[in-house]
Amino acid sequence: MKTLCVDLGKHSYPIYIGENLLRQSQLVTKHTPSQQLLIVTNETIAPLYLDTVLSTLSHYHCKTVILPDGEQYKNIDTLNLIYDALLENRFERQCTLIALGGGVVGDMTGFAAASYQRGVNFIQMPTTLLAQVDSSVGGKTGVNHPLGKNMIGAFHQPRCVIADTTTLNTLNERELSAGIAEVIKYGVIRDAEFFKWLSNNIPELLTRNPQCLSYAIDRACQNKAEVVAADEREAGERALLNFGHTFGHAIEAGMGYGAWLHGEAVATGMVLAADLSRRHQWIDDQQFQQIKTLIKRANLPIQAPTSLSIKRFLELMSVDKKVKQGKINLVLLKSLGKAIISDDYDPQLLYQSLQQSIEHT
């Protein structure tokens, strides 16, 4: 087992990475102040891992909530299922919520924990690659609205993150690739050496080589922990982690939540952001092709859906947390491994990037 620390002063917490961690009760025990635990999972994960966790935590007073599975259920109506369980079972302020699942489960459980009695404890047990390397770390929680993704939420840090790498054995290939998209992101925006490593090891990640997966998760979490420690509430540097996300969120909302996986939409968003950077001559053609090729080799989409018009795409991009004074701030590249946040881009070049991607020209 490897242990990383997200250094946030009194809100610091560990990330545990390793095999069969769901069976190690002491990892939970040291982070729970009371016997009241609510385990939140979904219909896909519950048959696979809920009994294991309940057995591990049999000495606790555990209740469970099983949510429907899918991004389309990441909304206020589904969130109320968690509140119902907390209230019906008279959970107190010292209780702990455990998020057992992927990013949707983690985001919703975290938001419930942030808002129930104005804030209770929670623990992340991510079971997808995307959640293990990204959404479980950093304390971003929330739900979607039909008009915008993740526009309703709160910052609320977990007590710990328990990333059991054996859960990735039951992940389907599409979900695995979606997680690799977020792994690639760290190499593109701030870790050029990691990008080189990924270029050499994508086949091993796709075939779930345990050593390669463990290394990729560890390196990605290290990168995110450093950024979050420097900027917990996204006042500056942390926004760099949104590389590809403004484009990606527009695809998710425009196509209907769940039609594209989050990692798939971000992958295409990263290609669009890299292409816009190339059009500004901030990165060269070779660097753009390296990024595009690596994303394609990970079995991820590299072109936007043809059913989204450019006008609609831009409308959806404008409903984003990074919009300031009516202008969309984008995360773009000054070089491979160095990202910036900027509204100083040519709108015409943005239009051209979208046009080329949507029309597949």
C-alpha positions as CSV (number, residue, x, y, z in Angstrom):
1,M,0.0,0.0,0.0
2,K,1.1,3.5,-0.8
3,T,0.0,6.5,1.2
4,L,0.0,10.1,-0.2
5,C,-1.0,13.2,1.8
6,V,-3.2,16.0,0.5
7,D,-1.7,18.8,2.6
8,L,-4.4,21.2,3.6
9,G,-3.5,22.1,7.1
10,K,-6.2,21.0,9.5
11,H,-8.1,19.6,6.6
12,S,-5.2,17.3,5.4
13,Y,-6.0,13.7,4.6
14,P,-4.4,10.6,3.3
15,I,-4.9,8.8,0.0
16,Y,-4.4,5.0,0.4
17,I,-3.5,3.2,-2.9
18,G,-3.2,-0.6,-3.0
19,E,-4.8,-4.0,-3.5
20,N,-7.7,-5.4,-1.3
21,L,-8.0,-2.2,0.7
22,L,-11.7,-2.6,1.0
23,R,-11.0,-5.5,3.4
24,Q,-8.8,-3.4,5.8
25,S,-11.1,-2.0,8.4
26,Q,-8.4,-0.1,10.2
27,L,-8.2,2.4,7.3
28,V,-11.8,3.4,8.1
29,T,-11.6,3.1,11.8
30,K,-8.9,5.8,12.2
31,H,-11.1,8.3,10.3
32,T,-14.5,7.8,11.8
33,P,-15.5,9.5,15.1
34,S,-18.8,7.6,15.6
35,Q,-20.4,4.2,15.0
36,Q,-22.9,5.7,12.5
37,L,-21.9,4.9,8.9
38,L,-24.0,5.4,5.8
39,I,-22.6,3.5,2.8
40,V,-23.8,5.1,-0.5
41,T,-23.3,3.0,-3.7
42,N,-25.1,2.3,-6.9
43,E,-26.9,-0.6,-8.6
44,T,-23.8,-1.7,-10.5
45,I,-21.3,-1.6,-7.6
46,A,-23.5,-2.9,-4.9
47,P,-23.6,-6.6,-6.1
48,L,-19.8,-6.5,-6.5
49,Y,-18.4,-4.8,-3.4
50,L,-21.1,-3.9,-0.9
51,D,-21.1,-7.2,1.0
52,T,-17.3,-7.0,1.3
53,V,-17.4,-3.5,2.8
54,L,-20.3,-4.4,5.1
55,S,-18.4,-7.5,6.3
56,T,-15.2,-5.4,6.8
57,L,-17.2,-2.8,8.8
58,S,-19.5,-5.3,10.6
59,H,-18.6,-3.8,14.0
60,Y,-20.2,-0.5,12.9
61,H,-23.8,0.6,12.8
62,C,-24.1,0.6,9.0
63,K,-27.0,1.6,6.8
64,T,-26.9,1.6,3.0
65,V,-28.3,3.6,0.1
66,I,-28.2,2.1,-3.4
67,L,-28.6,4.7,-6.1
68,P,-29.4,4.2,-9.8
69,D,-26.3,4.1,-11.9
70,G,-25.4,6.8,-14.4
71,E,-24.6,10.5,-14.9
72,Q,-28.2,11.1,-15.8
73,Y,-29.1,10.4,-12.1
74,K,-26.6,12.9,-10.7
75,N,-29.3,15.4,-9.7
76,I,-31.3,16.8,-6.8
77,D,-34.0,14.1,-7.0
78,T,-31.5,11.3,-6.5
79,L,-29.6,13.3,-3.9
80,N,-32.8,13.3,-1.8
81,L,-32.5,9.5,-1.5
82,I,-29.3,10.0,0.6
83,Y,-31.0,12.7,2.8
84,D,-34.0,10.4,3.3
85,A,-31.8,7.6,4.6
86,L,-29.9,10.0,6.9
87,L,-33.1,11.5,8.4
88,E,-35.1,8.3,8.6
89,N,-32.2,6.6,10.5
90,R,-31.6,9.7,12.7
91,F,-28.0,10.1,11.8
92,E,-26.2,12.6,14.0
93,R,-23.5,15.2,13.2
94,Q,-20.7,12.8,14.1
95,C,-21.8,10.3,11.5
96,T,-19.7,9.4,8.4
97,L,-20.9,8.8,4.9
98,I,-18.9,6.4,2.7
99,A,-18.9,6.8,-1.1
100,L,-18.5,3.4,-2.6
101,G,-18.4,3.8,-6.4
102,G,-17.3,6.0,-9.2
103,G,-17.3,9.8,-9.7
104,V,-21.1,10.2,-9.6
105,V,-21.4,8.4,-6.3
106,G,-18.5,10.3,-4.9
107,D,-19.7,13.7,-5.9
108,M,-23.2,13.1,-4.7
109,T,-22.2,11.5,-1.4
110,G,-19.7,14.4,-0.8
111,F,-22.4,17.0,-1.4
112,A,-24.8,15.2,0.9
113,A,-22.1,15.2,3.6
114,A,-21.3,18.9,3.0
115,S,-24.9,19.9,3.4
116,Y,-26.4,17.5,5.9
117,Q,-26.6,19.3,9.2
118,R,-24.3,21.8,7.6
119,G,-21.4,19.4,7.2
120,V,-20.6,15.8,8.3
121,N,-17.7,13.5,7.7
122,F,-17.3,11.4,4.6
123,I,-14.8,8.9,3.1
124,Q,-14.1,8.2,-0.5
125,M,-13.9,4.5,-1.7
126,P,-13.5,5.1,-5.5
127,T,-14.0,2.0,-7.7
128,T,-13.3,3.4,-11.1
129,L,-10.0,4.6,-12.5
130,L,-11.4,8.1,-13.2
131,A,-12.6,8.4,-9.6
132,Q,-9.3,7.1,-8.2
133,V,-7.1,9.5,-10.1
134,D,-9.3,12.6,-10.1
135,S,-12.8,13.0,-8.7
136,S,-12.2,11.4,-5.3
137,V,-9.3,13.8,-4.5
138,G,-9.8,17.5,-3.8
139,G,-13.1,17.9,-2.2
140,K,-15.2,19.0,-5.2
141,T,-18.8,17.7,-4.7
142,G,-22.0,18.4,-6.4
143,V,-24.8,17.6,-8.7
144,N,-25.8,18.5,-12.3
145,H,-28.6,20.8,-13.5
146,P,-30.3,20.4,-16.9
147,L,-28.7,23.7,-17.9
148,G,-25.2,23.0,-16.6
149,K,-22.9,20.3,-15.2
150,N,-21.7,20.5,-11.6
151,M,-23.2,24.0,-11.2
152,I,-24.7,23.1,-7.8
153,G,-22.2,21.9,-5.2
154,A,-19.7,22.6,-2.5
155,F,-16.0,22.1,-1.5
156,H,-16.0,19.5,1.2
157,Q,-12.8,17.4,1.8
158,P,-13.0,13.7,2.7
159,R,-11.5,12.3,5.8
160,C,-9.5,9.9,3.6
161,V,-9.5,8.3,0.1
162,I,-9.2,4.5,-0.1
163,A,-8.3,3.5,-3.6
164,D,-8.5,-0.3,-3.9
165,T,-6.9,-1.1,-7.2
166,T,-8.4,-4.6,-7.3
167,T,-11.8,-3.0,-8.1
168,L,-10.5,-2.0,-11.5
169,N,-10.6,-5.7,-12.5
170,T,-14.4,-5.4,-12.8
171,L,-14.3,-2.1,-14.8
172,N,-15.4,-2.4,-18.4
173,E,-13.1,-1.3,-21.2
174,R,-15.0,1.8,-22.0
175,E,-14.9,3.0,-18.3
176,L,-11.2,2.1,-18.1
177,S,-10.4,4.3,-21.1
178,A,-12.5,7.1,-19.7
179,G,-10.3,7.0,-16.6
180,I,-7.1,7.0,-18.6
181,A,-8.3,10.4,-20.1
182,E,-7.9,12.0,-16.8
183,V,-4.5,10.3,-16.3
184,I,-3.4,11.7,-19.6
185,K,-4.5,15.2,-18.6
186,Y,-1.9,15.4,-15.8
187,G,0.9,14.7,-18.3
188,V,-0.4,17.2,-20.7
189,I,-0.8,20.1,-18.3
190,R,2.1,19.8,-15.8
191,D,4.1,16.6,-16.0
192,A,5.8,16.2,-19.4
193,E,7.9,13.2,-18.1
194,F,4.7,11.4,-17.1
195,F,3.3,12.1,-20.6
196,K,6.4,10.4,-22.1
197,W,5.9,7.4,-19.7
198,L,2.2,7.2,-20.8
199,S,3.2,7.3,-24.5
200,N,5.3,4.2,-23.8
201,N,2.9,2.4,-21.5
202,I,-0.7,2.9,-22.9
203,P,-0.9,-0.7,-24.0
204,E,0.0,-1.9,-20.5
205,L,-2.7,0.3,-19.0
206,L,-5.3,-0.9,-21.4
207,T,-4.5,-4.5,-20.5
208,R,-4.6,-3.6,-16.8
209,N,-1.0,-4.4,-16.0
210,P,-1.1,-4.1,-12.1
211,Q,2.3,-2.4,-11.8
212,C,1.6,0.1,-14.5
213,L,-1.9,0.9,-13.2
214,S,-0.5,1.4,-9.7
215,Y,2.2,3.7,-10.9
216,A,-0.2,5.8,-13.1
217,I,-2.7,6.2,-10.2
218,D,0.1,7.2,-7.8
219,R,1.6,9.7,-10.2
220,A,-1.8,11.2,-11.1
221,C,-2.8,11.5,-7.4
222,Q,0.6,13.1,-6.6
223,N,0.0,15.7,-9.3
224,K,-3.5,16.5,-8.1
225,A,-2.6,16.5,-4.4
226,E,0.1,19.1,-5.2
227,V,-2.3,21.3,-7.0
228,V,-5.1,21.0,-4.5
229,A,-2.7,21.7,-1.6
230,A,-1.6,25.0,-3.3
231,D,-5.2,26.1,-4.2
232,E,-7.9,24.2,-2.3
233,R,-10.9,26.3,-3.6
234,E,-9.8,26.9,-7.1
235,A,-8.9,30.6,-6.8
236,G,-6.0,30.2,-9.3
237,E,-3.8,27.2,-10.2
238,R,-6.3,24.5,-9.5
239,A,-8.4,25.7,-12.4
240,L,-5.7,24.2,-14.6
241,L,-7.1,20.8,-13.7
242,N,-10.1,21.8,-15.9
243,F,-8.1,21.3,-19.0
244,G,-10.6,20.0,-21.7
245,H,-13.5,20.2,-19.2
246,T,-15.2,23.3,-20.5
247,F,-15.5,21.7,-23.9
248,G,-16.2,18.3,-22.3
249,H,-19.0,19.6,-20.1
250,A,-20.7,21.2,-23.1
251,I,-20.6,17.8,-24.9
252,E,-22.1,16.0,-21.8
253,A,-24.9,18.5,-21.4
254,G,-25.6,18.8,-25.1
255,M,-25.8,15.1,-25.8
256,G,-27.7,14.3,-22.6
257,Y,-25.9,13.3,-19.4
258,G,-24.8,9.7,-19.7
259,A,-24.6,9.5,-23.5
260,W,-20.9,10.3,-23.4
261,L,-18.9,9.2,-20.3
262,H,-17.2,12.1,-18.6
263,G,-13.7,10.9,-19.5
264,E,-14.8,10.5,-23.2
265,A,-16.1,14.1,-23.3
266,V,-12.9,15.4,-21.6
267,A,-10.7,13.5,-24.1
268,T,-12.4,15.3,-27.0
269,G,-12.2,18.5,-25.0
270,M,-8.5,18.1,-24.5
271,V,-8.0,17.7,-28.3
272,L,-10.1,20.9,-28.9
273,A,-8.1,22.8,-26.3
274,A,-4.8,21.6,-27.8
275,D,-6.0,22.5,-31.3
276,L,-6.9,26.0,-30.2
277,S,-3.5,26.3,-28.6
278,R,-1.9,25.2,-31.8
279,R,-3.9,27.7,-33.8
280,H,-2.4,30.4,-31.6
281,Q,1.0,29.0,-32.3
282,W,1.6,28.3,-28.5
283,I,2.3,24.7,-29.2
284,D,3.5,23.3,-32.5
285,D,2.0,20.7,-34.9
286,Q,4.2,18.0,-33.5
287,Q,3.1,18.5,-29.9
288,F,-0.5,18.7,-31.0
289,Q,-0.2,15.4,-32.8
290,Q,1.5,13.8,-29.9
291,I,-1.5,14.7,-27.6
292,K,-4.1,13.7,-30.2
293,T,-2.4,10.4,-30.9
294,L,-2.0,9.4,-27.3
295,I,-5.7,10.1,-26.6
296,K,-6.7,8.1,-29.7
297,R,-4.4,5.2,-28.7
298,A,-6.3,5.1,-25.3
299,N,-9.4,4.2,-27.3
300,L,-11.0,7.6,-26.7
301,P,-12.9,9.9,-29.0
302,I,-11.0,12.8,-30.6
303,Q,-13.8,14.6,-32.4
304,A,-16.9,16.4,-31.2
305,P,-20.4,15.0,-32.0
306,T,-21.8,16.1,-35.3
307,S,-25.2,16.6,-33.8
308,L,-24.1,19.6,-31.8
309,S,-24.1,22.9,-33.8
310,I,-21.3,25.3,-33.2
311,K,-23.8,27.8,-31.9
312,R,-25.2,25.3,-29.4
313,F,-21.7,24.3,-28.4
314,L,-20.7,27.9,-27.6
315,E,-24.0,28.4,-25.7
316,L,-23.3,25.4,-23.5
317,M,-19.7,26.5,-22.9
318,S,-21.0,29.8,-21.6
319,V,-22.8,28.0,-18.7
320,D,-19.6,27.2,-16.9
321,K,-18.0,28.0,-13.5
322,K,-15.0,29.5,-15.3
323,V,-17.0,32.2,-17.0
324,K,-16.0,35.6,-15.7
325,Q,-17.8,38.9,-16.7
326,G,-19.4,37.0,-19.6
327,K,-16.1,35.7,-21.0
328,I,-15.2,32.1,-21.1
329,N,-11.8,31.4,-19.4
330,L,-10.2,28.4,-21.0
331,V,-7.3,26.2,-20.0
332,L,-4.9,26.2,-22.9
333,L,-1.3,25.1,-23.5
334,K,1.9,27.1,-23.8
335,S,3.8,23.9,-24.3
336,L,3.4,20.2,-23.6
337,G,3.5,20.0,-19.9
338,K,2.6,23.7,-19.2
339,A,-0.9,25.0,-19.1
340,I,-2.4,28.4,-18.6
341,I,-5.8,29.9,-17.8
342,S,-6.7,32.6,-20.3
343,D,-9.5,34.6,-21.9
344,D,-7.0,36.1,-24.2
345,Y,-7.7,33.9,-27.2
346,D,-9.1,34.7,-30.7
347,P,-12.8,33.8,-30.8
348,Q,-12.5,33.2,-34.5
349,L,-9.8,30.6,-33.9
350,L,-12.1,29.0,-31.3
351,Y,-14.8,28.9,-33.9
352,Q,-12.4,27.2,-36.4
353,S,-11.4,24.6,-33.8
354,L,-15.0,23.7,-33.1
355,Q,-15.9,23.7,-36.8
356,Q,-13.1,21.4,-37.8
357,S,-14.0,19.0,-34.9
358,I,-17.7,19.0,-35.4
359,E,-17.7,18.8,-39.2
360,H,-14.8,16.2,-39.0
361,T,-12.9,18.1,-41.8
